[in-house]
Amino acid sequence: MSLGQQTFGGSPLYRWFLRRMWGLEHAFERTRASGRAEDDTRIRIFVVLALFSLGFIVLAFGATRAALFSDAGKGDAAAAAAGSARADLVDRNGQLLAVDLLHYGLYVDPREIWDVPEVRRALAANLTDLPAERIERALRANRRTFLVGGLTPDVRAKINDLGLPGVSFEPESKRVYPLGSTAAHLVGFADSGGEGLSGAELAFNEDIRSGAASGGAVPLAIDLRVQAALEDELNKAAMVYQPKGAVGIVTNVHTGEILGLASWPTFDPNNPGGSSPDARLNRAASSVFEMGSVFKAFTMAIGLDAGVATPQTTFDARTPFQIGYRTIHDYHATHAVLTMVEVFQHSSNIGTAKLAVAIGAERLERYFNALGLTKPAKVELVESARPLTPKKWDEDAIASTSFGHGINVSPLALARAYGALLNGGYLLPLTIKKLEPGTKVAGPRVLSEKTSLEVLQLMRANVTGGSGKSANVPGLNVGGKTGTGDKYDPEIRTYSHTKQVSSFAAAFPTDGPPSAPRYFVLILMDEPHADKTGADPTGGIVAAPAVGKIAERIAPFLGVKRRPELIPFEPAAPTAEDAGEER
């Protein structure tokens, strides 16, 4: 059987084709037999022309069918990289934070190069950041090799214009962060394959990937104007006090939106590998600290809400307080009987511990749970860390936790819990994603509205007449609480008197009803050092001034106008050092 018969299997098409071919051959024979050679030539030319015409018709039909009905080639030039494409990230006002831009990968095929030294010199001159060894390996390979990616169109054009043989380019999409280190820990970064690895890039990975197809942007809650002021003041304070690390946070207490988040030191998400793991660490979400006296606001709120005390309730702080095997002292002892307001203003450990004992271990634990202090901060950031809490809520635990020792929480967990103190008593989730104006955020009520208003007055009193004086801004009614917590040193197996966490947690404005616009600001310094004055770097010295400056700078962006000064309580008698508080 012939090949044709094997292929067509004796089909009618094959038999028709065979008959036509034999017919043509007989026509040629008849032409030759009749002696008309010119007719034989004409027939052969006609047959060849017909075959070519038929071929072109088939090709045209196939091309038309592919163009109209095939899925091949649908989409734009970026379709090949669609799997790695990501939507833009923008701030709440539409300012660009992250974007995919067209870049190029450079490939070298040594088999096409006839002047290797010349190509080597040209690549080294135009790719100065690329190690010479890497170029050499590519030139010695026996196949086409990827050399470097992420080339901008300008660099690609410059090298391409050299006309180097064996050098070619392929388009690729690269994630770019046009503001560099600004909001780096909140925005995060993605890998070359289009997967988010940290921050918002990781938290909203699927939304960002799916949003690329529609060309839409994913808006975050931060306001770049607020973020810039926050980072600037945090950096200035860090330069002066040289801490191990620092954190800054600004939130809207009614929505839980994080308007600004800074972690110092920072990094450039365009080149995360060029920074140390310490710089890439998001201290606001991933680190936990014993916060010190900023926790006293919670103890005061619990005491007020449980009906254990009022702002006028007195506590005897004339002598150290013995509880279990511990003796509690005040950093700047007043040796006086203090009202709750004065306990807060002077940051008295003795008065706070006595209030905690009156509250009781079971009730204190229940409120701490309700305020979210015993769980990771509820926020989209995957980095949100789990707190370290007492294994047993006994007398020692309640005495320690009442003034911020024996419990380690993240700055974001602290910010969330403070929101409940300041917004009328509701514990709301934090969010790094922009909410639509007018969105009502739901959360459980953990404190009464009356308690929330009283805490606002206590915080304001601490700025007008207590340890937070340096945070005061005329007309903004800033309130807050200082904190200076000694850090546990595993080397000496006890608390250090030279390593501390110094912070200031603030609210502004503190006047008006619970529903009035209100914002929370936190500055935290981990192991700050004394400045040139030699003053002890407490929260009132290293953090409170920065908070006041931040509030003053961001108030116009947030629509907070100056108003009459609120002084809810008479100023307390001054201590030896206005900014001092306990260790």
Secondary structure, DSSP 4 states (H G I P E B T S, - for coil): --HHHHHHTT-HHHHHHHHHHHHHHHHHHHHHHTT-HHHHHHHHHHHHHHHHHHHHHHHHHHHHHHHHH--TT-S-GGGGGGGG---EEE-TT--EEEEEEEEEEEEE-GGG-S-HHHHHHHHHHH-TTS-HHHHHHHHH-SS-EEEEEEE-HHHHHHHHTTT-TTEEEEEEEEEE-TTTTTTHHHH--B-TTS-B-SHHHHHTHHHHHHHHHHT-EEEBS--HHHHHHHHHHHHHHHHHH--SEEEEEEEETTT-BEEEEEEES---TTSGGGS-HHHH--HHHH--B--GGGGHHHHHHHHHHTTS--TT-EEE-SS-EEETTEEE--TT---SEEEHHHHHHTT-HHHHHHHHHHH-HHHHHHHHHHTTTTS---SS-TTPPPPB--SS-SHHHHHHHHTT-S-BB-HHHHHHHHHHHHTTSB----BSBPPPTT------B-S-HHHHHHHHHHHHHHHHHSTTGGG--TTT--EEEEEEEEEEETTTTEEEEEEEEEEEEEEE---S-TTS--EEEEEEEES----TT-----HHHHTHHHHHHHHHHHHHHHTPPP------SPPPPP-SSTT----
